[in-house]
């Protein structure tokens, strides 16, 4: 298995005694200096001046929050060989990108193996304070999806199953009740019963990898579905011009949607159109990252399959143009939501921080930048001309990492 690649040594991610961050406070842009000690914000003072490079703005805001991470830094969370130590390494690598929270995501596979992966994540959360702080739950994407090419995406066809309560409850048992998002195809037999049960449990049921018609989408909403997973992807390459499931979901104000704005899953005009349709109030940004994230171009595992990361950063099934997750990091999808999506920086950061916490809140939500509050912060540089966002320092409770010089 590949190791951490470009992310290098993680040994400097440790408990901290104190740290100082400075920049423009999110969201009002006032120059501030924040002192953190013992995992909490100790003081917030106005900053007389900021040490900003020419053309760059330095900000301090909430840590990024990614609702869909299949793997990172050469590690596939769906690999049966992955143990507690590897889950921590994923957390260390993700923290370096400014992302303080994420949902480890397990995709379609053999039911026993899926439960095994969920049990490993549970063990890591229970054993390791860093994993516990970063992972408020898990996202189960499949196996209750459409079996045909197109909507199935890169999920293995042989393990696709019809939705059923017994499997759903096995996922919850294996994870210790930590399933926070369940992505399924609402048109499949048994889906409505699973949606109703999961919604009663407080799970965010998300529509994805499906071929649902308008009636099936309406029925899913009535049963408790709240979201659409990476809307615009996990779909047929060609659809009817007017009547299709992408339009129906975009036009449905009762459904939120997650978007992968990495330039591969969705491109410029499409990013603008979908964000305008859903509005920032019903949108979240995700990476759908897999083992190739944070790594050089090459071949990487995704479940029992292998995928290729190209020089351009696109992740696809070997020998095909079909996407298979992404190698994106949260700073990239936020930056491209500004450059291509017509959002301003504050809006885009909100879609990658506070908005996900509305759907899947943690114990310290809602986030507050105030003395005495838990420190969940990222200091980053924003270069508007280049449309690049560069994390410098990330703090989560008692952990801190410096991301850039």
LOFI-553010 format. One line per 8 residues: number of its first residue (from 1); their letters; for each residue x, z, y of C-alpha. Coordinates in pm, 1 decimal. Example, Ala and Ser with C-alpha at 12.3 -4.5 7.8 and 13.67 -1.06 7.14 Angstrom:
REM LOFI-553010
1> AS> 1230.0,780.0,-450.0; 1367.0,714.0,-106.0
This chain:
REM LOFI-553010
1> XXXXXXXX> 0.0,0.0,0.0; 124.8,-84.1,347.2; 217.5,203.0,573.0; 157.5,250.5,944.3; 331.8,-63.5,1067.4; 359.0,-91.2,1442.3; 221.7,256.8,1506.4; 542.3,418.8,1386.2
9> XXXXXXXX> 607.6,791.8,1354.8; 300.8,1014.6,1387.6; 489.5,1343.4,1372.8; 434.4,1411.9,1743.8; 59.1,1456.0,1689.3; 44.4,1833.0,1675.3; -125.3,2136.5,1811.6; -50.1,2160.7,2181.0
17> XXXXXXXX> 1.8,2459.5,2404.7; -69.2,2284.5,2735.2; -78.3,1936.3,2882.7; -155.4,1777.5,3219.9; -342.5,1449.8,3274.2; -391.8,1272.6,3604.2; -586.8,968.8,3717.3; -920.9,855.2,3852.7
25> XXXXXXXX> -1195.9,1071.7,3707.2; -1459.3,894.3,3500.9; -1706.5,783.9,3630.0; -1671.6,855.3,4003.7; -1310.5,737.9,4042.8; -1188.6,1043.5,4236.0; -813.0,1113.1,4196.1; -774.7,1431.9,3992.9
33> XXXXXXXX> -526.3,1641.6,3799.6; -654.5,1805.6,3479.6; -474.9,2092.3,3308.7; -554.6,2151.7,2940.5; -457.4,2457.9,2738.0; -574.2,2597.7,2406.3; -789.9,2293.0,2347.6; -999.4,2336.0,2662.2
41> XXXXXXXX> -999.5,2207.6,3018.3; -846.4,2489.0,3222.7; -865.0,2341.0,3571.2; -951.6,2023.9,3760.8; -785.1,1976.7,4097.3; -790.0,1688.5,4347.6; -475.4,1475.4,4325.7; -305.5,1398.9,4655.0
49> XXXXXXXX> -173.7,1074.0,4510.4; -150.0,892.9,4180.3; 162.0,748.6,4023.7; 7.0,407.3,3954.4; 211.3,91.7,3897.0; 133.3,-198.0,4130.1; -196.8,-361.8,4038.9; -286.2,-89.8,3788.0
57> XXXXXXXX> -544.0,187.3,3806.5; -488.0,506.6,3611.7; -801.8,675.7,3476.6; -897.5,991.6,3287.6; -1217.6,978.6,3086.9; -1379.8,1076.4,2759.4; -1196.6,977.3,2443.3; -1319.1,655.6,2285.3
65> XXXXXXXX> -1572.1,681.3,2000.0; -1592.6,410.5,1731.4; -1894.4,408.2,1498.8; -1742.5,168.9,1243.8; -1388.1,198.2,1104.7; -1321.8,66.1,751.9; -950.1,136.8,770.5; -647.1,126.9,997.0
73> XXXXXXXX> -267.4,107.0,996.5; -243.8,-57.1,654.6; -484.5,190.5,489.1; -821.4,79.0,348.7; -1067.2,368.7,331.0; -1243.1,190.4,45.8; -932.5,191.5,-174.4; -967.9,432.6,-470.6
81> XXXXXXXX> -599.4,523.5,-430.7; -659.2,668.6,-84.4; -647.1,1045.4,-72.2; -675.0,1318.8,188.7; -326.8,1246.5,326.8; -413.5,880.5,389.6; -736.5,973.2,566.6; -530.7,1189.3,803.9
89> XXXXXXXX> -290.4,899.7,863.9; -583.4,681.4,965.4; -689.3,954.7,1209.5; -337.2,978.2,1352.1; -317.8,603.2,1407.9; -665.8,583.1,1558.8; -593.5,876.6,1793.4; -293.8,689.3,1927.9
97> XXXXXXXX> -528.7,414.7,2054.4; -720.9,660.0,2273.7; -1002.0,696.6,2019.4; -1078.5,1064.5,1964.3; -1374.2,1020.1,1730.2; -1484.7,764.4,1473.4; -1703.2,722.4,1167.5; -1506.8,634.7,853.5
105> XXXXXXXX> -1701.4,344.3,704.3; -1748.7,270.6,334.9; -1872.0,-78.6,249.8; -2048.5,-222.5,-54.6; -1880.5,-143.4,-385.0; -1936.3,12.1,-722.7; -2164.2,313.0,-670.6; -1928.3,552.5,-847.8
113> XXXXXXXX> -1634.5,433.2,-640.3; -1833.5,450.8,-315.1; -1923.8,811.1,-396.3; -1559.8,879.7,-476.4; -1449.8,746.0,-137.1; -1715.3,954.3,39.0; -1602.0,1263.1,-152.7; -1241.7,1203.7,-44.4
121> XXXXXXXX> -1345.0,1180.1,320.7; -1547.6,1498.5,277.5; -1242.7,1674.8,131.9; -1027.3,1554.6,421.4; -1279.2,1681.4,678.0; -1299.8,2018.8,506.8; -922.8,2054.0,461.9; -770.0,1911.8,778.9
129> XXXXXXXX> -857.1,2024.6,1135.5; -756.6,1689.6,1286.4; -984.6,1494.9,1051.7; -1266.2,1743.0,1113.3; -1230.2,1704.6,1489.9; -1222.0,1324.8,1477.5; -1483.8,1247.8,1211.0; -1832.8,1385.7,1282.3
137> XXXXXXXX> -1967.1,1194.7,981.8; -1951.4,870.1,787.3; -2107.8,525.9,808.3; -2230.2,370.4,481.2; -2254.7,-9.1,522.9; -2419.6,-141.2,207.3; -2475.1,-180.6,-80.3; -2840.3,-224.0,23.5
145> XXXXXXXX> -2785.2,-563.3,188.4; -2887.8,-927.2,137.0; -2706.9,-1074.9,-164.8; -2667.9,-1434.4,-46.1; -2376.1,-1601.1,131.7; -2397.5,-1574.0,509.5; -2575.0,-1244.9,572.4; -2373.1,-1076.0,295.2
153> XXXXXXXX> -2052.0,-1142.8,489.4; -1737.9,-1024.8,306.7; -1922.4,-767.2,94.8; -1878.1,-827.0,-281.3; -2190.0,-986.1,-425.3; -2157.3,-820.0,-766.1; -2209.8,-475.1,-613.0; -2505.7,-552.1,-384.5
161> XXXXXXXX> -2806.2,-341.8,-490.7; -3167.8,-305.0,-390.1; -3228.4,1.4,-172.0; -3328.7,309.2,-367.7; -3356.5,679.0,-295.0; -3141.1,788.0,-587.2; -2832.6,603.8,-458.6; -2893.1,712.8,-99.4
169> XXXXXXXX> -2911.8,1075.7,-209.2; -2591.9,1035.3,-411.3; -2416.4,917.3,-94.2; -2538.1,1222.0,93.9; -2435.0,1456.4,-185.9; -2087.8,1303.2,-218.0; -2028.0,1322.4,157.2; -2165.0,1674.2,193.0
177> XXXXXXXX> -2462.3,1549.2,395.0; -2236.4,1364.4,638.2; -2394.5,1016.5,628.2; -2469.7,953.6,996.1; -2531.5,577.2,990.2; -2675.9,373.2,703.2; -2667.6,-5.6,737.9; -2912.9,-195.8,517.9
185> XXXXXXXX> -3128.1,-509.3,489.0; -3486.5,-411.0,574.2; -3649.7,-700.9,389.0; -3520.2,-588.9,47.9; -3760.6,-415.6,-194.9; -3739.8,-38.6,-155.9; -3588.2,-52.7,194.8; -3878.0,109.7,380.7
193> XXXXXXXX> -3878.6,412.5,151.3; -3504.7,461.5,206.5; -3540.4,412.4,583.6; -3812.3,676.9,601.9; -3610.3,927.3,397.3; -3287.6,868.9,588.8; -3464.5,891.5,925.6; -3615.6,1226.0,822.0
201> XXXXXXXX> -3260.3,1342.7,747.9; -3151.7,1248.3,1100.3; -2954.0,944.1,985.0; -2934.4,645.5,1220.4; -3068.3,360.8,1007.7; -2918.0,32.6,1123.5; -3026.3,-319.9,1033.7; -2739.6,-540.2,919.4
209> XXXXXXXX> -2632.5,-805.5,670.1; -2995.3,-915.1,630.4; -3236.8,-1208.8,655.7; -3535.1,-1010.2,778.1; -3825.9,-1187.4,942.8; -4008.4,-1047.7,1243.6; -4260.8,-858.7,1029.9; -3987.3,-690.3,823.9
217> XXXXXXXX> -3802.2,-586.2,1140.1; -4122.4,-442.2,1284.1; -4190.0,-251.3,961.1; -3835.7,-113.3,960.8; -3874.0,14.9,1316.2; -4204.2,179.2,1226.0; -4028.2,346.4,931.3; -3754.9,486.0,1157.5
225> XXXXXXXX> -3479.2,223.4,1202.9; -3300.1,260.0,1538.0; -3005.8,20.3,1552.4; -2854.5,-317.8,1457.7; -2502.8,-330.3,1309.8; -2253.5,-572.8,1473.3; -2544.6,-786.8,1594.0; -2461.7,-1157.6,1590.4
233> XXXXXXXX> -2236.8,-1119.1,1285.4; -2303.9,-1071.7,915.9; -2541.9,-1363.2,957.7; -2604.7,-1720.9,848.7; -2383.7,-1979.7,1017.2; -2690.0,-2187.1,1109.9; -3032.2,-2054.1,1209.7; -3360.7,-2197.6,1343.9
241> XXXXXXXX> -3342.9,-2255.2,1716.8; -3628.4,-2020.6,1811.8; -3746.2,-1811.3,1517.9; -3448.1,-1622.0,1382.1; -3344.6,-1262.8,1320.9; -3080.5,-1252.2,1594.6; -3334.7,-1335.1,1866.6; -3591.8,-1094.9,1719.7
249> XXXXXXXX> -3343.0,-808.0,1725.9; -3207.5,-892.4,2070.2; -3558.7,-899.1,2210.8; -3668.0,-573.2,2049.3; -3628.1,-293.5,2303.1; -3677.5,-20.1,2042.7; -3351.1,-113.7,1869.2; -3001.0,-35.3,1988.2
257> XXXXXXXX> -2717.2,-266.1,1883.5; -2345.5,-241.1,1819.4; -2121.4,-532.5,1920.3; -1766.8,-634.1,1829.0; -1642.1,-787.3,2155.0; -1297.1,-879.2,2021.2; -1320.7,-1250.5,2107.2; -1350.4,-1346.3,1739.3
265> XXXXXXXX> -1680.7,-1192.2,1633.3; -1840.6,-1272.6,1968.7; -1697.9,-1497.4,2239.5; -1729.9,-1514.6,2618.0; -2076.0,-1652.2,2695.4; -2222.5,-1494.3,2382.1; -2090.0,-1151.2,2482.4; -2250.7,-1184.4,2824.5
273> XXXXXXXX> -2582.9,-1299.4,2677.1; -2617.2,-1026.1,2414.1; -2517.5,-745.0,2651.8; -2766.2,-870.1,2909.3; -3040.2,-890.8,2646.2; -2981.6,-543.7,2503.2; -2866.4,-395.1,2836.4; -2590.3,-133.9,2852.6
281> XXXXXXXX> -2853.6,136.5,2791.2; -2909.0,12.4,2433.0; -2557.6,-114.2,2348.2; -2245.4,32.7,2192.6; -1903.0,-119.3,2134.5; -1736.3,-94.1,1794.5; -1424.6,-239.9,1631.9; -1531.4,-283.2,1266.1
289> XXXXXXXX> -1158.6,-224.2,1211.6; -1002.8,-252.8,868.3; -653.7,-200.3,724.9; -502.6,-482.2,935.2; -573.2,-294.9,1260.6; -249.0,-179.5,1418.8; -49.2,-399.2,1181.4; 135.6,-734.0,1207.0
297> XXXXXXXX> -15.0,-1058.9,1074.1; -34.1,-1072.6,694.9; -253.8,-992.6,395.8; -438.3,-661.2,370.1; -687.7,-493.3,133.4; -1060.8,-469.5,195.9; -1219.2,-295.6,-100.0; -1114.9,-496.7,-405.3
305> XXXXXXXX> -1067.9,-810.3,-196.7; -777.0,-928.9,14.4; -807.7,-1056.8,369.6; -571.2,-1230.4,609.3; -482.0,-1130.2,963.6; -372.2,-1436.0,1160.6; -125.3,-1459.4,1448.1; -427.0,-1463.8,1682.5
313> XXXXXXXX> -553.0,-1133.9,1542.4; -845.2,-1285.2,1350.2; -924.1,-1127.6,1010.4; -1083.5,-1358.6,753.9; -1121.9,-1424.6,383.7; -820.2,-1623.4,256.8; -864.8,-1999.3,283.2; -1191.3,-1970.2,478.1
321> XXXXXXXX> -1300.9,-1932.5,840.9; -1525.8,-1639.3,747.2; -1464.2,-1310.1,925.0; -1396.7,-997.7,716.6; -1390.9,-704.1,954.6; -1148.9,-697.8,1244.9; -803.5,-587.8,1354.0; -936.4,-477.5,1693.1
329> XXXXXXXX> -879.1,-142.1,1860.7; -1116.3,24.7,2106.4; -902.2,-52.7,2415.5; -929.0,-423.7,2330.9; -1306.0,-437.3,2279.2; -1362.6,-236.3,2597.6; -1129.1,-460.2,2799.0; -1292.8,-778.2,2668.2
337> XXXXXXXX> -1638.4,-642.7,2742.7; -1521.0,-636.7,3105.3; -1337.1,-969.6,3101.0; -1599.8,-1163.1,2904.0; -1914.0,-953.1,2912.7; -1977.7,-916.9,3283.6; -1953.0,-535.7,3275.2; -1755.4,-327.3,3518.7
345> XXXXXXXX> -1492.7,-91.0,3378.7; -1708.3,223.2,3398.4; -1995.9,50.9,3215.6; -1766.7,-78.2,2942.3; -1598.3,259.2,2892.2; -1940.9,423.2,2869.3; -2036.2,181.2,2587.2; -1728.7,291.7,2392.7
353> XXXXXXXX> -1755.1,666.6,2463.7; -2077.5,832.6,2578.9; -2323.6,577.8,2438.0; -2209.6,618.8,2075.2; -2242.4,995.5,2119.1; -2608.5,951.1,2211.6; -2667.2,791.3,1870.6; -2435.2,1017.4,1669.6
361> XXXXXXXX> -2361.9,1333.2,1871.1; -2085.3,1573.6,1782.9; -2084.2,1951.5,1824.3; -1943.8,1928.9,2178.4; -2180.9,1662.8,2311.9; -2288.0,1583.1,2574.1; -1936.6,1531.8,2706.9; -1845.2,1706.9,3029.2
369> XXXXXXXX> -1534.1,1692.5,3243.1; -1547.2,2051.3,3364.3; -1332.5,2361.5,3344.1; -1399.8,2559.8,3029.3; -1525.0,2258.0,2834.0; -1355.1,2128.2,2514.3; -1081.4,1878.9,2598.5; -1183.0,1536.2,2467.8
377> XXXXXXXX> -990.6,1309.6,2703.9; -788.9,991.7,2730.5; -556.8,896.9,3015.3; -527.2,517.7,3039.4; -407.1,236.7,3263.1; -639.8,-46.6,3360.5; -490.7,-377.9,3476.6; -786.5,-575.2,3610.7
385> XXXXXXXX> -590.4,-896.2,3666.2; -468.8,-907.2,3305.8; -784.5,-738.4,3169.6; -578.4,-493.5,2965.5; -648.5,-127.1,2896.4; -348.4,78.9,2783.9; -388.7,438.5,2660.4; -113.5,670.0,2780.1
393> XXXXXXXX> -213.2,1012.5,2656.2; -496.7,1133.0,2435.2; -620.3,1490.2,2394.6; -876.0,1617.7,2146.8; -935.2,1992.3,2128.4; -598.4,2127.8,2017.0; -434.4,1792.3,1944.2; -246.0,1560.8,2176.0
401> XXXXX> -52.0,1234.5,2148.1; 131.6,1029.6,2404.3; 51.9,661.9,2347.9; 274.2,482.3,2598.4; 574.8,556.1,2813.6
